[in-house]
Amino acid sequence: MKIADIEFGRYPVFLAPMEDVTDAAFRLMCKGFGADMVYTEFVSSDALIRDVNRSVQKLNICDEERPVAIQIYGNEVEPMVEAAKRVEAARPDVLDINFGCPVKKVARKGAGAGMLQNIPKLLQITKAVVDAVKIPVTVKTRLGWDDNSKVIVELAEALQDCGIAALTVHGRTRAQMYTGEADWTLIGKIKENPRMRIPIIGNGDITTPERAKECFERYGVDAVMIGRASFGRPWIFREVKHYLEHGEHATPFTFKETMDILRAQVMDSVERLDERRGILHIRRHLAATPLLKGLTDFRPLRIAMLRAEKLEELFSILDKIEQTYG
C-alpha cells in the first residue's frame, strides 16, 4: 500500500492521532513496537497561526518517527490554509485533516466532526489545503453526524476528487462519540466502489490481532489504525504486526518486561514535561493498561498508583505490583 510515494507494504498498522496521548515519546515507543506510521496530537489551525506555544510545539517531529503525519483541524478556509503551510515547513511526511473529532469543544464550533454538518465547506477546506501544499494531504473522518446522515460513501468520492492521498474512516458517527461498536460495513462499501483509487484506512475497535486481520480480509481496507487500544499497551503493534505477517501470536512479553515498558513511559512523560505534569499525563495509560486488569485484590494498589504525585512514590507502587503479581 502507498500513500503518494510512501511505501508501506502489506498490512500497514497506524497509530491514531489522539489529543494528550500521541506526544513524541509515545509515538517513538509505538514506532519501536512496529507502528508503520504515527500521527501527532491534533493541532488547532487558529491556535497555530496565532503562534500559541503549545500548538507550535506539536509540530516538533524527528526522523526516527518517520513516516509521521501532523494533523490539523479548523472550520475556516484561510486559517486552515495558513496552518497547512506552517505544517509543511515542519517537514512531516503527511498532512492530515481532522474531520472526525467528536468532543463538544471542537465539534460545537463546526470543526472536527462538526464539519460533517457542512459538507460543502468541508470539501472547500479540503481542496484549498490540498492546493496550498506539496506534501500528501489525507483526511480522517467518521461515518456521518448521526444515524440519519451516514454520508461517508458519497463523501469519500468527493474527498478523493479534492485530491487527497488517503482517507481514514472511524466506524462511528459523531453522535456515537466512542460508545457502542464501530460499524465497518460502510467502510467496506467504500472499498467496493470501483471509482475509489486512494487507500482507505479503517479505524475503530481494533483491539486484538485477530480483529485487525478480520478487518483486512472482510472489509478490504488498505491499512488499519489503532487508537485507544494502545493506552498502556504500546506493544499492541508488535502483537498485531506479528500475527498479520506470520499467522500466529508473538511470544508474549513477561510481566516484568511489560512493567518495564510502563516505567519507561512514565520516565518519558516526566522528562518531556516535569514530575507533576508528567505523572498526571501518564495516568490514563496506567489506568487503561490491560496488564493490570483482573489482578486479585488489586484495587487498593490501583487507587494508590493513580493518586501518586511523586516519581519515587509511583515507582515504589509499581515495584510492589511487580513483586506481588509478577
C-alpha positions as CSV (number, residue, x, y, z in Angstrom):
1,M,0.0,0.0,0.0
2,K,1.2,3.5,-0.8
3,I,0.2,7.0,0.2
4,A,1.6,9.2,-2.5
5,D,5.2,8.0,-2.8
6,I,5.4,6.5,0.7
7,E,5.5,2.7,0.5
8,F,4.1,0.7,3.5
9,G,4.0,-2.8,2.2
10,R,1.2,-5.3,3.1
11,Y,-0.9,-4.9,6.2
12,P,0.1,-1.5,7.5
13,V,-0.9,-0.6,11.0
14,F,-1.0,3.0,12.1
15,L,-1.1,4.8,15.4
16,A,-4.2,7.1,15.5
17,P,-3.8,10.8,16.4
18,M,-5.1,11.4,19.9
19,E,-5.1,14.5,22.0
20,D,-2.9,14.4,25.1
21,V,-1.7,10.9,24.1
22,T,0.3,10.8,20.9
23,D,3.2,13.1,22.0
24,A,6.6,12.5,20.6
25,A,7.7,10.0,23.3
26,F,4.6,7.8,22.8
27,R,4.9,8.0,19.0
28,L,8.5,6.8,19.2
29,M,7.6,4.0,21.6
30,C,4.8,2.7,19.3
31,K,7.1,3.1,16.3
32,G,9.6,0.9,18.1
33,F,7.0,-1.8,18.5
34,G,6.1,-1.8,14.8
35,A,3.6,1.0,14.0
36,D,4.0,1.7,10.3
37,M,3.0,5.4,10.6
38,V,2.3,7.6,13.6
39,Y,0.3,10.8,13.9
40,T,0.7,13.8,16.2
41,E,-1.9,15.1,18.5
42,F,-4.3,17.3,16.5
43,V,-3.3,20.9,16.1
44,S,-5.8,23.8,16.1
45,S,-5.3,25.9,12.9
46,D,-6.5,29.0,14.7
47,A,-4.0,28.5,17.6
48,L,-1.2,27.6,15.3
49,I,-1.4,30.8,13.2
50,R,-1.6,32.8,16.4
51,D,1.7,31.2,17.5
52,V,0.2,29.6,20.6
53,N,3.2,27.9,22.1
54,R,1.5,24.6,22.9
55,S,0.3,24.2,19.4
56,V,3.6,25.2,17.8
57,Q,5.4,22.6,19.9
58,K,3.2,19.9,18.4
59,L,4.9,20.4,15.1
60,N,8.2,19.1,16.6
61,I,8.9,15.8,14.9
62,C,12.1,13.8,14.4
63,D,13.5,11.5,11.7
64,E,13.2,8.4,14.0
65,E,9.4,8.6,13.8
66,R,9.1,8.7,10.0
67,P,6.8,8.3,8.3
68,V,4.9,10.7,10.5
69,A,1.8,12.7,9.9
70,I,0.9,16.1,11.5
71,Q,-2.9,16.6,11.9
72,I,-4.7,19.9,11.9
73,Y,-8.3,20.9,12.4
74,G,-10.4,24.1,11.9
75,N,-13.6,25.4,10.4
76,E,-12.5,28.2,8.1
77,V,-10.6,28.1,4.8
78,E,-7.9,30.8,5.3
79,P,-6.7,29.7,8.8
80,M,-6.5,26.1,7.6
81,V,-4.5,27.0,4.5
82,E,-2.1,29.1,6.6
83,A,-1.8,26.4,9.2
84,A,-1.2,23.8,6.4
85,K,1.7,25.9,5.1
86,R,3.3,26.1,8.5
87,V,2.9,22.3,8.9
88,E,4.5,21.8,5.6
89,A,7.5,23.8,6.8
90,A,7.9,21.4,9.7
91,R,8.5,18.6,7.1
92,P,6.2,15.8,8.0
93,D,5.6,13.0,5.6
94,V,1.9,13.6,5.5
95,L,-0.5,16.4,6.5
96,D,-3.8,15.0,7.9
97,I,-7.0,17.0,8.3
98,N,-9.2,16.1,11.2
99,F,-12.9,16.0,10.3
100,G,-13.6,13.3,12.9
101,C,-13.0,14.6,16.5
102,P,-16.4,14.3,18.3
103,V,-15.7,16.2,21.5
104,K,-18.0,19.2,22.2
105,K,-15.4,21.9,22.4
106,V,-14.3,21.1,18.9
107,A,-17.5,19.9,17.2
108,R,-19.8,22.6,18.5
109,K,-17.5,25.2,16.8
110,G,-18.0,23.4,13.5
111,A,-14.6,21.8,13.5
112,G,-13.6,18.2,13.6
113,A,-16.7,16.0,13.2
114,G,-18.7,19.2,13.3
115,M,-17.7,19.7,9.7
116,L,-19.9,16.8,8.8
117,Q,-22.9,19.1,9.2
118,N,-21.5,21.4,6.5
119,I,-20.2,19.1,3.7
120,P,-19.8,21.9,1.1
121,K,-17.4,23.8,3.5
122,L,-15.6,20.6,4.4
123,L,-14.9,20.0,0.8
124,Q,-13.9,23.6,0.2
125,I,-11.4,23.4,3.1
126,T,-10.0,20.1,1.8
127,K,-9.5,21.4,-1.7
128,A,-7.9,24.6,-0.5
129,V,-5.4,22.7,1.7
130,V,-4.5,20.2,-1.0
131,D,-3.8,23.1,-3.4
132,A,-1.8,25.0,-0.9
133,V,0.9,22.4,-0.1
134,K,3.1,20.0,-2.0
135,I,3.1,17.2,0.7
136,P,0.4,14.5,0.6
137,V,-2.8,15.6,2.3
138,T,-5.1,12.9,3.9
139,V,-8.4,13.1,5.8
140,K,-9.7,11.4,8.9
141,T,-13.4,11.4,9.5
142,R,-16.5,9.4,10.6
143,L,-19.5,7.7,9.0
144,G,-21.6,10.9,9.4
145,W,-23.0,13.2,12.0
146,D,-25.7,10.7,13.2
147,D,-27.6,7.6,12.1
148,N,-29.7,9.7,9.8
149,S,-26.8,11.2,7.9
150,K,-24.3,8.4,7.2
151,V,-22.8,10.1,4.2
152,I,-19.3,8.5,4.1
153,V,-19.6,6.5,0.9
154,E,-20.5,9.6,-1.2
155,L,-18.2,11.8,0.8
156,A,-15.3,9.5,0.2
157,E,-15.6,10.0,-3.6
158,A,-16.0,13.8,-3.1
159,L,-12.8,13.9,-0.9
160,Q,-10.9,11.9,-3.5
161,D,-12.0,14.4,-6.1
162,C,-10.5,17.1,-3.9
163,G,-7.1,15.5,-4.4
164,I,-6.5,13.8,-1.0
165,A,-3.9,11.0,-1.0
166,A,-5.7,8.7,1.5
167,L,-8.8,8.6,3.7
168,T,-9.2,7.2,7.2
169,V,-12.7,6.4,8.4
170,H,-13.7,5.8,12.0
171,G,-16.6,3.4,12.0
172,R,-18.9,5.5,14.2
173,T,-21.0,8.7,13.8
174,R,-20.3,11.8,15.7
175,A,-23.4,11.2,17.8
176,Q,-22.0,7.9,19.0
177,M,-18.8,9.5,20.3
178,Y,-16.9,6.4,21.4
179,T,-19.9,4.3,22.6
180,G,-21.3,1.2,21.0
181,E,-19.4,-0.9,18.5
182,A,-17.7,0.5,15.5
183,D,-19.6,-0.3,12.2
184,W,-17.2,-1.3,9.5
185,T,-19.9,-2.1,6.9
186,L,-19.8,1.3,5.2
187,I,-16.0,1.3,5.3
188,G,-16.3,-1.9,3.3
189,K,-18.7,-0.3,0.9
190,I,-16.2,2.5,0.2
191,K,-13.7,-0.2,-0.8
192,E,-16.3,-1.8,-3.1
193,N,-16.8,1.4,-5.0
194,P,-15.0,1.0,-8.3
195,R,-14.3,4.7,-8.5
196,M,-12.2,4.8,-5.4
197,R,-8.5,4.8,-6.1
198,I,-7.0,6.1,-2.9
199,P,-6.1,4.0,0.1
200,I,-8.8,3.5,2.7
201,I,-7.7,3.2,6.3
202,G,-10.1,1.7,8.8
203,N,-10.3,2.8,12.4
204,G,-12.4,1.7,15.4
205,D,-12.3,-1.1,17.9
206,I,-9.1,-2.7,16.6
207,T,-8.2,-4.3,20.0
208,T,-6.8,-7.7,19.0
209,P,-4.6,-9.1,16.3
210,E,-7.5,-11.3,15.2
211,R,-9.8,-8.3,14.7
212,A,-7.1,-6.5,12.7
213,K,-6.8,-9.5,10.4
214,E,-10.6,-9.8,10.0
215,C,-10.8,-6.1,9.0
216,F,-8.2,-6.5,6.3
217,E,-9.8,-9.6,4.9
218,R,-13.5,-8.9,5.4
219,Y,-13.6,-5.2,4.5
220,G,-10.7,-5.0,2.2
221,V,-9.1,-1.9,3.8
222,D,-5.6,-0.9,2.8
223,A,-4.5,-0.2,6.4
224,V,-5.9,-0.2,9.9
225,M,-5.4,2.4,12.6
226,I,-5.2,1.7,16.3
227,G,-6.3,4.3,18.9
228,R,-7.5,3.7,22.4
229,A,-6.3,0.1,22.5
230,S,-2.8,1.4,22.6
231,F,-3.3,3.1,26.0
232,G,-0.9,1.5,28.4
233,R,-0.3,-1.1,25.7
234,P,2.1,0.3,23.1
235,W,3.3,-3.3,22.4
236,I,-0.1,-4.0,20.7
237,F,1.6,-3.0,17.5
238,R,4.1,-5.8,17.9
239,E,1.3,-8.3,18.6
240,V,-0.8,-7.2,15.6
241,K,2.1,-7.0,13.1
242,H,3.4,-10.4,14.1
243,Y,0.0,-12.0,13.7
244,L,-0.6,-10.4,10.4
245,E,2.7,-11.3,9.0
246,H,3.1,-14.8,10.4
247,G,-0.5,-16.0,11.2
248,E,0.4,-16.8,14.8
249,H,0.8,-14.9,18.0
250,A,4.1,-13.4,19.0
251,T,5.8,-14.7,22.1
252,P,4.2,-12.6,24.8
253,F,6.4,-10.3,27.0
254,T,6.8,-11.3,30.6
255,F,5.1,-9.4,33.3
256,K,8.4,-7.8,34.2
257,E,9.1,-6.8,30.6
258,T,5.7,-5.1,30.3
259,M,6.1,-3.4,33.7
260,D,9.5,-2.1,32.5
261,I,7.7,-0.6,29.4
262,L,5.2,1.2,31.6
263,R,8.1,2.5,33.7
264,A,9.8,3.8,30.5
265,Q,6.5,5.5,29.5
266,V,6.4,7.2,32.9
267,M,10.0,8.4,32.6
268,D,9.5,9.7,29.0
269,S,6.5,11.6,30.2
270,V,8.3,13.1,33.2
271,E,11.3,14.1,31.2
272,R,9.2,15.7,28.5
273,L,7.0,17.7,30.9
274,D,8.1,17.7,34.6
275,E,7.4,15.4,37.5
276,R,3.9,16.6,38.4
277,R,2.5,17.1,34.9
278,G,4.3,14.0,33.6
279,I,2.7,11.8,36.2
280,L,-0.7,13.4,35.5
281,H,-0.3,12.8,31.8
282,I,0.6,9.2,32.1
283,R,-2.3,8.2,34.4
284,R,-4.6,7.4,31.6
285,H,-2.1,4.8,30.3
286,L,-1.7,3.3,33.8
287,A,-5.5,3.3,34.3
288,A,-6.2,1.6,31.0
289,T,-3.4,-0.9,30.6
290,P,-4.7,-4.5,30.3
291,L,-1.6,-5.6,32.1
292,L,-3.1,-4.8,35.5
293,K,-6.7,-5.8,34.8
294,G,-8.2,-8.7,36.7
295,L,-5.4,-8.9,39.4
296,T,-6.7,-10.3,42.6
297,D,-7.2,-7.8,45.4
298,F,-5.6,-5.1,43.2
299,R,-8.0,-2.2,43.9
300,P,-6.1,-0.6,46.8
301,L,-2.8,-0.6,44.8
302,R,-4.6,0.8,41.7
303,I,-6.0,3.7,43.7
304,A,-2.6,4.4,45.2
305,M,-1.0,4.2,41.8
306,L,-3.4,6.7,40.3
307,R,-3.1,9.1,43.3
308,A,0.7,9.1,43.4
309,E,2.1,12.6,42.7
310,K,5.9,11.9,43.1
311,L,8.0,9.7,40.9
312,E,9.6,7.9,43.8
313,E,6.1,7.1,45.2
314,L,4.8,5.9,41.9
315,F,7.8,3.7,41.2
316,S,7.6,2.2,44.7
317,I,4.0,1.2,43.9
318,L,4.9,-0.2,40.5
319,D,7.7,-2.2,42.3
320,K,5.2,-3.6,44.8
321,I,2.8,-4.6,42.0
322,E,5.6,-6.4,40.2
323,Q,6.7,-8.2,43.4
324,T,3.2,-9.2,44.3
325,Y,1.8,-10.3,40.9
326,G,4.9,-10.9,38.7
